[in-house]
Amino acid sequence: MFDFDGTLSLIREGWPEVMVPMMVEVLTRTGTTETRQQLHQLAHNFVMELNGKQTIYQMIRLAEEVDKRGGNSKPPLEYKQMYHERLMVRIRSRREDLRSGNVPPTDMLVPGSIDVLRSLRRKGAQLYLASGTDEHYVREEVELLQLTSFFGEHVYGALEDHRSFSKAQVLQRILEVNQVQGVGLLGFGDGYVEIQNIKSVGGTAVAVASDESGRSGQPDPWKRNRLIGVGADVVIPDFRECKDLVDYLWGTR
């Protein structure tokens, strides 16, 4: 099972730089005496702790923080819409460039993504994708990145009723449908939540500590430390050395 944003896709690279400042603006309007720097640190911490869950959970937390400071919070769905409108401004040209063919999909993928998907498929693995982004956007962006042939209908994203979807639910469905134990699950992700979910069922968790903006081949230090802390079995910066990775995971190296 793969997470999407930051694990395979770079279309939404920089999303925390949209979400966190928006939250700081909202919290500042409560009249709190906290500095913008303090609010930025607060928002960044809980945004990243919830990374991997549906976006609505980050907005639920924002509403809670507004109420704590004596403000009048808006419904979390309104905050989510505000965030998404700002994010689309940032990523609209990326989506349009992919759709028009001006930019090849590999420019918007974590390096080595296609190679690792091909390698896993050759090993006979059934591939699944689960994202905290709204499902209709995930399916659209999977198509733009030409990944549909790898995942087929096994693409899952956030639903309007957030209680109807979680990555943990997808994991359980995978295990039940395939009648396998958790030890047979291999998961890839760059967020706290999916690594935790994979480990909770006994699977092998590969943390992708991707340098999304630079594609440098070096791990993002913050992601790396965070994902080791939650129990990742393997940490990689991207998939450039996917042959060695797959050989290691299959016990042939």
N, C-alpha and C positions, 0 to 999 in steps of 0.2 A: 504494500500500500504506500502510495506517495501523497504527501502534502503537495500543494500547487505553488502558491506564491512564495518565492524565495528558495524553494526546493527545486523546482523545474522552471517556472516562469519568472521572468524579470519585467514583465509588462507593468506591474504595480510597484516596481522598485521605488523606494522613497516614501512609501505610504505613511510611516511613522512621522515623517517631516510635515505631513498634512494633518494627521490626526492629533498629535500632541499639541501643536500650537493652537489648533481650534479649541481644544479642551482648556488650555491656559486662558484663552479669551473668555470662555464661558465662566470659568471659575473666578477670574478677576472681577467680573461683573457682580459677584455676590457681595463685594465690599470687604472681602477678607484682608487682613493685615499682612498676609504672607506675600513675599516677593514673587515676581514672575519666575525667577530662577527656582525658588522652592516649589512653586506650582508645576513648573516644567519637570522637575525631578519626580514629584509625586505622580504626575500623569504618565510619564515615561515608564515608571516602575510598574504601575498596574496595567498599562497597555501591553507591555512585553510579557508580564505574567499570564495574561489572558490570550496572548498570541497563539493562534491555532484553533481557538474557539470561534464561534460565529461573532461577527462584528457587533451584533446587538449587545453582547455581554459587556463589551468595553463601554458601550453607551449607557447600559444599566448602571455600571459602576460610576460613570460620570454624573448621572442624575443623583446617585446616592451622595457623592461628594458635594454637589451643589446644595442638597438639602442639609448636610452636616454644617454648612457654613451659613445657614439661615436664608439661602436663596430660594427662589421658586423654580424648581426644575421643570423642564419640558419633558414630554413623553420621550423615552429612549429612541423610538422610531424617528422622531423629529431630529434628534441629534445625529442619528445614522444618516438621514437624508442630507443634512447639512454637510457632514463629512464626505459623503459620496459625491455630492455636487462639486466640492473642492478637489477631490481626488481625480474626477473625470477631466477637470481642466488640465491637471498635470499630465495625464496619460493619454488624452485624446489623440494627440499626434502619433503616439506609438501605435495605437490601435489602427489608425488610418494608414500609416505607413505599411503595416503588415497586411492590411486588407488590400491595398493597392499594389503590393509587391515591390514597393520602393525599398523595403528592408527585408532581408531573408529571416525566416524564423530563428535561425541559429544566433542572430544578433540579440534576440530577446529571450534566450534560454540560458540557464546555468550551463557553463561549458561542460561538454561531454554527455548532456542529457540524452540525446538520441542514441549514442553509443551504449549507455547503460540500459536503456529500455530494450534495445535490440538484444543485448547480451542476456538480459533476464528472460526475455521471450524465448531465446534459443535454449535456455535451461528448462523451459517448460513451465515457467512461473505464470500464474494468472495475475494480471496487473489491475489494480484499482487505484482510483484517485479520489481523495476526500479533502475538501477545502472549506474554510470558514467564510469564504466569499459567497454571495448569493449565487445559487445554482445556475440561473440562466446566464449570468456573466461568466461563470467558470466554463460552462459548455461552449459559449461563444469564443472565449480566449483559447480553449483547448483546440478548437477548430482553426483559429487564426495561426496558432503555432504548429499546426499540422501534426497533432498528437492523437487525433481521434482513432487512428488505426491501431494504436497500442492499447487504448482503454475501452473502446467501443461504448457500450451503455453503462460501463462501470465508472461513471463520473458522478460524484455526489457533492452537493454544496448546501449552503444554508437555505432554509425554507422560511416562508413568511411566519409560520408558527415555529419559533425557535426551539420549542420543546419537542418538535417532531424530528429534529436532526441533531446529531452530535457525532464526532469522530468515534467515540466509544461505541455508539449504536452501530455505526458502519462496521467496526471491527467485529462486534458480536455477530452481525449478519454474515460477514465473510466466513467466520469460523463455523457457523451453523449450516450455511448453504453448502460449504465444501466438506463438512463433517471432518474437520481437522482440529487438533489441539492448538493452543496458543503458541506452542513451541514451533509450529510450522509457519508462523507469520514473520515476514520480514518487512519492516517499515522504515521509510525515509522521511525526514522532516527537519525543518530549521526552527521549529517552535517548541516551547516548553510543553505544551499540552499534548501534542501528538507523540512525543517521546515518552511522556508519562503514561499515556494510554497504551502504547505498544508494550511497554515493560509490565504494565499491570496485568496483561493477559499471558505473560510469559514469552513474548516474542523477542526477536532481535531488532534492536533499534540503531539505525545508522543516522547520526546527526550530520546534517549538511550545514556547516558553519560558513555559509557562502558570503563572499564579498560581493554584494549585489551591484554596487555602483562602480567598482573598479575592475571587477572580473580578473583580479590579480593572480589568482591561484593560491593565495595565502588565506588562511582562515580568518574570519572576523573574530577578534579576541573576545568580545563580549558574548557573542553567540556560543563560542567554543566553551568558555568557562561555565556559562549557564547550563548548557546541554550536558556537559560532563556531570555537573552537579545533580541533574535529575536522573542520571543513570544510563546515559547512552553507552552502547557497547563499542561503537566505532565512531570516530569523528573525522570527517573529510571536508576539505574546502570546496570541492566541486567533484565532477565525475571524469576529469581528464585521465585519471589512471584507473578507469573502470575495469579493465581486464584483471589487474592485480586485485582490485576490490572484490569482484565476483569470484575469482579463484579462491580468495581467502574465505569468503562467506560460504562457499560450497566445499571447503575443506580440501581443495586440490592444491593449495599452496601454503 
